[in-house]
Amino acid sequence: MTRSTALTGEVAVTDMLPHRPPFLLVDRVLVVEAGARAVSLKCVTNGDSVVFGVGYLPSLLLVEIMAQTAGIAAAKQGAPMRGMVARIDRFRSRGDVLAGRRLITAATIVRRFGRDVMVRAIVHADGQRWAAAEIVLHVG
């Protein structure tokens, strides 16, 4: 039996995270297995406030997209995520993401220790692996 739930639309994302535009960087949640994994979508556009009018999403913000997706994965079913990033390890990126690309981010819970959760996250840009990191969240 699977606990997978498909959620779409900004309403579902804002119900799951405390972030609000312009710093809500997840457009849609594609898959959630509460407490196990999540997959999200971000469409990078020139009209996006985080593109800074230069035509690309800075690679540093890929970490934030991974952290937001990790928070959705770590949340208990039906409950909004309340926590913060405690640590970022092994971040690798191919660089900034040009406007017009679709980012699919997958976050998987690796282990839990107390109120902390270790998550592995990978970002694919139009099917090509673009970034990855291990993120520790302190869930409160």
Residue, then its C-alpha position, 0 to 999 in steps of 0.5 A: m500500500t502506498r501513501s503517495t498523494a498527487l497535489t497540484g496548485e499553489v494552494a497545496v504548496t502554501d498549505m505545506l510550507p510557511h514560505r510566501p512569494p517571492f520566496l516560495l520557489v516551488d511552483r507545484v508539488l507533483v508527488v508526496e509520500a509524507g515523511a519519506r519523499a517529495v517531488s516538486l516542479k519549478c518553471v524558471t521564467n523571465g517574469d519570476s522575481v528571483v530571476f533578477g531581470v538577468g535571465y537566469l536563476p542563480s545556482l544558490l537558489l537551487v539549494e532553497i528549492m531543494a530545502q523547500t522540497a525537503g521540508i514537504a517530504a519531512a512534514k507529517q501527512g496533512a500538517p504544514m512543515r515547521g522547521m529550518v535548514a540546519r546544515i547543507d552538505r555536498f552541494r554540487s551544481r552545473g551553475d545558474v539555470l536559464a529562464g525557460r527551463r523546468l526544474i524537477t526536484a526530488a527529495t528523499i528522507v535518508r534518516r531521522f535523528g531526534r528532531d533532525v532529518m537528513v534529506r538527499a535532494i536532486v534537481h533535474a533541469d529539462g531531464q538533465r541532472w543539474a544539482a544535488a545536496e544533502i540537507v539536514l532540517h531541524v523540524g520543530 
